[in-house]
């Protein structure tokens, strides 16, 4: 026979902030276009917990979480944007705060005992200023700064614990975190960015803890 406890979670989120082609935006302060995905699982509660005893040919506990976050900011073609000293900001970012705990306690005559905690996360963050027509050049003008960028911040813990006693012959534990971050910040052709302050175009390195 066998004894098992299994937890599976699958999350996908698509977030887009967009401004259409040919739009004209004028602000005495600033303009901010932001898209974000925030995934949170915190605390020390156990995702999967199994216990077995007696004569069992296998016992296990596993938890797997799959996360996909797609975050987009899009400025259309042929736009005119003018702001005051608060500047122009376009930001696409993702955050993950994750804690997963899986435990297995076995005893007796157990042929195999295993426990797994796995996290697979993919974040796609992008900011795009679409290319404009040569006869309708996009104009982004500010008395402040222009900041266009992406970032990801991850704080993740994956913990798998197996305890065996008696004649339990094998106790295996696997803890895995697989993180992929794809980021782009693009300003297309025929656009003018003019700022009294700095102009920053950045794809920031993911921050992981």
C-alpha positions in Angstrom: 0.0 0.0 0.0 0.9 3.7 0.0 0.2 6.8 1.9 0.5 10.3 0.4 -0.5 14.0 0.9 -0.4 16.2 -2.2 -1.0 20.0 -2.7 -1.0 21.6 -6.2 -1.4 25.3 -6.9 -1.3 27.0 -10.4 -1.7 30.8 -10.9 -1.5 32.9 -14.0 -2.1 36.7 -14.1 -2.1 39.0 -17.0 -2.0 42.8 -16.3 -1.8 45.5 -19.0 -1.9 49.3 -18.7 -2.1 50.9 -22.1 -2.6 54.2 -23.8 -3.9 54.2 -27.4 -2.3 55.5 -30.6 -2.5 59.3 -31.1 -3.4 60.1 -27.6 -2.6 63.5 -26.2 -2.0 63.8 -22.4 -1.1 67.1 -20.6 -0.6 67.4 -16.9 0.7 70.2 -14.7 2.2 67.6 -12.3 3.2 64.2 -13.7 2.1 61.1 -15.6 2.5 57.6 -14.2 1.6 54.4 -16.0 2.1 51.3 -13.9 1.3 47.6 -14.2 2.1 45.2 -11.5 1.6 41.6 -10.4 1.9 40.7 -6.7 1.8 37.1 -5.5 1.9 36.3 -1.8 1.9 33.2 0.3 3.3 33.8 3.7 3.2 32.3 7.1 4.5 29.0 8.5 1.4 26.9 8.0 2.1 23.5 6.4 1.1 23.1 2.7 1.2 19.3 2.8 1.6 17.0 5.8 1.6 13.2 5.8 2.2 10.6 8.5 2.5 6.8 8.1 3.2 3.8 10.2 3.0 0.1 10.3 3.8 -1.9 7.2 3.6 0.5 4.1 5.4 0.2 0.8 5.8 4.0 0.3 4.8 7.2 1.9 5.1 10.8 0.7 4.1 14.4 0.9 4.5 16.9 -1.9 3.6 20.5 -2.6 4.1 22.2 -6.0 3.3 25.8 -7.0 3.4 27.1 -10.6 3.1 30.9 -11.1 3.1 32.9 -14.3 2.9 36.7 -14.2 2.6 38.8 -17.4 2.9 42.5 -16.8 2.7 45.1 -19.6 2.8 48.9 -20.0 2.1 50.1 -23.6 2.3 53.7 -24.9 0.7 53.8 -28.4 2.2 55.4 -31.5 2.1 59.1 -32.4 1.5 60.2 -28.9 2.0 63.6 -27.3 2.7 63.8 -23.6 3.6 66.9 -21.7 4.0 67.2 -17.9 5.3 69.4 -15.1 8.1 68.7 -12.6 6.7 65.4 -11.5 7.8 63.8 -14.7 6.8 60.8 -16.8 7.0 57.3 -15.3 6.3 54.0 -17.0 6.8 50.9 -14.9 6.0 47.2 -15.1 7.0 45.0 -12.2 6.3 41.7 -10.4 6.7 40.7 -6.7 6.6 37.4 -5.1 6.5 36.7 -1.3 6.4 32.9 -0.9 6.9 30.4 2.0 6.1 26.7 1.6 6.6 24.0 4.2 6.0 20.3 3.7 6.5 17.6 6.3 6.4 13.8 6.5 6.6 11.7 9.6 6.9 7.9 9.1 7.6 4.9 11.2 7.2 1.1 11.3 8.2 -1.0 8.3 8.3 1.6 5.5 10.0 0.8 2.2 10.3 4.4 1.1 9.5 7.9 2.5 9.8 11.1 0.5 8.8 14.7 0.7 9.0 17.5 -1.9 8.4 21.3 -1.9 8.7 22.9 -5.4 8.1 26.4 -6.7 8.2 27.3 -10.4 7.7 31.0 -11.2 8.0 32.9 -14.5 7.6 36.7 -14.7 7.4 38.6 -18.0 7.6 42.4 -17.5 7.8 44.8 -20.3 7.3 48.5 -21.1 6.9 49.5 -24.8 6.7 52.9 -26.4 5.4 52.0 -29.9 7.2 53.3 -32.9 5.6 56.4 -34.5 5.1 57.5 -38.0 7.8 59.7 -39.5 5.3 62.5 -40.1 3.7 62.2 -36.7 6.7 61.8 -34.3 5.8 60.9 -30.7 6.6 63.7 -28.2 7.3 63.0 -24.5 8.3 66.3 -22.9 8.6 67.0 -19.2 9.9 69.6 -16.7 10.9 66.7 -14.5 12.5 63.3 -15.3 11.5 60.4 -17.6 11.7 56.9 -16.0 10.9 53.8 -18.1 11.7 50.5 -16.6 10.9 47.0 -15.2 11.9 45.0 -12.2 11.1 41.9 -10.2 11.4 41.3 -6.4 11.3 37.8 -5.0 11.4 36.6 -1.4 10.9 32.8 -1.4 11.4 29.9 1.1 10.9 26.3 0.2 11.3 23.8 3.0 10.9 20.0 2.9 11.3 17.9 6.0 11.1 14.1 6.5 11.4 12.3 9.8 11.7 8.5 10.0 11.8 6.1 12.8 11.5 2.3 13.4 12.3 0.4 10.2 11.7 3.2 7.7 14.5 2.5 5.3 14.7 5.7 3.2 13.9 9.3 3.9 14.4 11.7 1.0 13.6 15.4 0.9 13.6 17.7 -2.2 13.3 21.5 -2.0 13.4 23.4 -5.3 12.8 27.0 -6.5 13.0 27.7 -10.2 12.7 31.4 -11.1 12.6 32.9 -14.6 12.4 36.7 -15.2 12.1 38.1 -18.8 12.2 41.9 -19.0 12.2 44.5 -21.8 12.0 48.2 -21.9 11.7 49.5 -25.5 11.3 52.9 -27.1 10.3 52.6 -30.7 11.4 54.6 -33.7 10.3 58.2 -34.4 9.8 59.2 -30.7 11.4 62.2 -28.9 12.0 62.1 -25.2 12.9 65.5 -23.7 13.3 66.1 -20.0 14.8 68.8 -17.8 15.9 66.1 -15.5 17.3 62.6 -16.3 16.0 60.2 -18.9 16.3 56.6 -17.6 15.5 53.4 -19.6 16.2 50.4 -17.4 15.6 46.7 -17.0 16.6 46.2 -13.4 18.2 43.0 -12.2 15.8 40.8 -10.2 16.1 41.1 -6.4 16.0 37.7 -4.8 16.1 36.6 -1.2 
